[in-house]
Amino acid sequence: MNNKLVVVADLGSFKAYKLEASSLHSTPRLELIEELNLTDANGKMPPELTELAGRQHAPMMGKWATPWGERHNIELERKRRLIKQVAHNLSALLSRDGSEGCYLAASKEISNQIIAELPRGARVKIEKIVPCDLTKAEKVDLLRHFEISKPKSIGPHLLTVGAQTRKSPTIRQQL
């Protein structure tokens, strides 16, 4: 577990942490390596896309039967583009960092769509998916949600001799 990433994302932000877990530390640690705020998520629509821009009714139809020409799918298109952007950032991070595995947390609505947009090489590296929005969670909560615990170390009661492992004699056995 020496080179793993923990990624949390939603349609507005993307955070990637490097998981540092070794037998020397008492608990695993998360180090923030990348944080992005996706600009399209909270931006305002340009004036040409607002509800009153360019609307004129046809003179023969009257006021109420006018075809307004609303763009119903603009929010769906914006969501689709943001999901593609999150998937692109995740695949670039996995290929650039050379990580062995990845844990992903995204809301239930978008987690499957993000996975579908990833290339096969990046999809294989994802070990665990938590369908929850954890972008504002503390590092301790992230470790708890992913069930990451202290790595197992060799206890003091075991002795390693060559390739064999045997129990060390207890104090009573020594006396």
N, C-alpha and C positions, 0 to 999 in steps of 0.2 A: 504494500500500500504506500509506495514511496512517491508515485507521480500521478496523483488523481486530481481531478477538478470537481468543484461544486459550482453549478451554474443555476442562478435563479433569474427568471425572466417573466415579464408580462408585456402588454402592448405599449407600455411607456418607458420601461427601463430594462437594462440587461446588466447583471453583475456576475463576475466570475471570480472564484476563490481557488487558491491552491491549497490542497489538504496536506498538512504536514503532520504525520503520525509516526512516531518512532518509540522504541522502548525506553528512550532516555527521558521523554516528557511524560508527565503524569496524565495529561489529557491531549487529545488531538487538537491541532490549531488550524485556523483558517486565515489565510493571508489574501487580502483583496488584490487581484492583479489587473482587473479591468472592470470599468464601470462606464456604461453608456446611457445617455438619456435620448430616447428616440424622438426626434423633433416633430415628426408628423403626428404623433399621438395626441399632443395637446395644442397644436397650432390651430389658428382660426382659419376658416374658409376664406378664400379670396372673394372680393366683392362680386365678381362675375358669377359666383356659385351660390350666393345668398338667395333667400327666398323671393326678393322683390326685383332683383336686377334683371332687366331685359324683358320683363313680363308685360305683354300687351295682349289684350283680347282681340279676337277677330270681330269686326264690326257687324257682321251678319248674325253671329251666334248670340249676341247679347252678353250680359255680364256673367251669368252663372254657368253657361255651357261652354266656357272658354277653355281650350286646351292650354294648360299652363306650362307643360313641358318640364315637369319636375324630374330631377335625376334621383330616382329612388335607390339606386345601387351604389351611391357614392360612399356611404359608410362601409358597406361590404367590401368595396374595392380598397378603401383605406386600411381596413383590418387585414385583408389578404396581403397587401404590400408590407405592413408591419410584421406579419408572421414570416414572410420571406426574408425580411431584414434580420430578424432574430435568428432564423435558421442559418443565414449566411455568416453572421457574426460567430455563431457557435461552431460551424464547420471550419471557419478560418482559425479560430482559437485552438481547436483540437488538432488541426494539421500543423499549425505553427509551433505550438507548445510541445508537441511530441509526447502527449500524456498517454498513459496506459488505459485510463478509464475516466468516466465522467458520471456524476450524479446530476440530474436535472429536476428542477422544480418550476413548474409553470401551472397556470390555472387550468382547471379541468376542460374548459372550452377550447383552449388553444394548444394544449400539450400534444395531442395526437396530430394536429395540423403541422406543428413544428417538426415533429419526427418525420412526417411524410415529406416535408420539404428538404430534409437533410440528405446528402449523398450517402451511398451505402457504407463507405468507409467510416464516416462519422457516426452513422447509426449503430454500427457494431460496437463502438467504444462506450456507448451509453449503457451503464450497468443498472441504474435504478432511476425510476421516474416517480416523483411525488406530485400528484395532481392537486396542488395547492399554491396559492400566490404567496410567496415568502420573500418578496423583494424588500419589504420593510422590516423583516425579522432580524433579530440579533444573531450573532454568530453561534451562541450557545443553543438557541432555538433551532438553527439550521442543523447542527450536529444531532440534536434530539430527533428532529423529523426524519433525517436520513438514517437514524439508528447507528451512528458512527460512535464507536466506543474505543476505549484504550486498547492498543494492540497487545496481544498476549506475549508475555516475555517468559524467559526461563526462570522459574522460581528458585529459591535457595535450596530446596530439598532435592533438586536434581543435579547430578554430576554428569558431565559428558566426557566419556573416555573414548577417543577415536571415533568410530562410527556408531558406537553403542551408547545408550543412555540407561543408567541404572539409578536406583534410589540411593541416596547417601545414608550412611548409618545414623540413626538417631542417637541422642545422648544416652538413653537407657541401654541401647545395644553396645555402645562403646564402653560402658562401665562394667 
